[in-house]
Amino acid sequence: MVVCGQAKTGADAVKAIARLKPDLALVDISLPDKSGLDVIREVRASKSKTKLLVVSMHDEALYASRVLRLGGDGYIMKREDPAEIIEAIRDVLNGHLYLSEDVMAKLGQGKTRTPRPSKKKASPLDLLTDGELEILELLGQGHSNEEIARRLGLAAEKVSGACTAVKKKLKLKTDNALVRYAVCWVEDGSTESD
């Protein structure tokens, strides 16, 4: 394997993939200018054949299904053993999807690494924008709106507006229901709410 390029921002990554046409690109979810999910969306819209493997600190259980639906080829956590990351790269290069055994089991696919999740089995979370999903994750981790605003470099009003939009999209009536939903989702992937 040879590293043929790198990029610090999502916009640079999309341009580099178009210019260099690598066999595989490693993509992070958190980039300075946009989400890695946006990078995947843009690369797939360009009809690029480059395989896209997400390597991120963000919990795989929260993002893996969305990554696959957008056209990504796998997801692995940065904290994994380097040998496991190499295995993920090789699996993706060989035409397989790569996810941890736990996430594959949740998707009902075992360790076969074959079909993508169906677009027909969409979750209510699929209605959220990438930014709204990130805010929901941070809420579920126990951050206040003010902390989320500081962390994401947004105005507090923008975070509050996003929370209102998320409540509406998820058909939640109260702020408490939103926080409960977010905590359940972050902790175990369930979305119990009253």
Secondary structure, 3 states (H helix, E strand, C coil): CCCCCCCCCHHHHHHHHHHHCCCEEEECCECCCCEHHHHHHHHHHCCCCCEEEEEECCCHHHHHHHHHHHCCCEEEECCCCHHHHHHHHHHHHCCCCECCHHHHHHCCCCCCCCCCCCCCCCCHHHHCCHHHHHHHHHHHCCCCHHHHHHHHCCCHHHHHHHHHHHHHHCCCCCHHHHHHHHHHHHHHCCCCCC
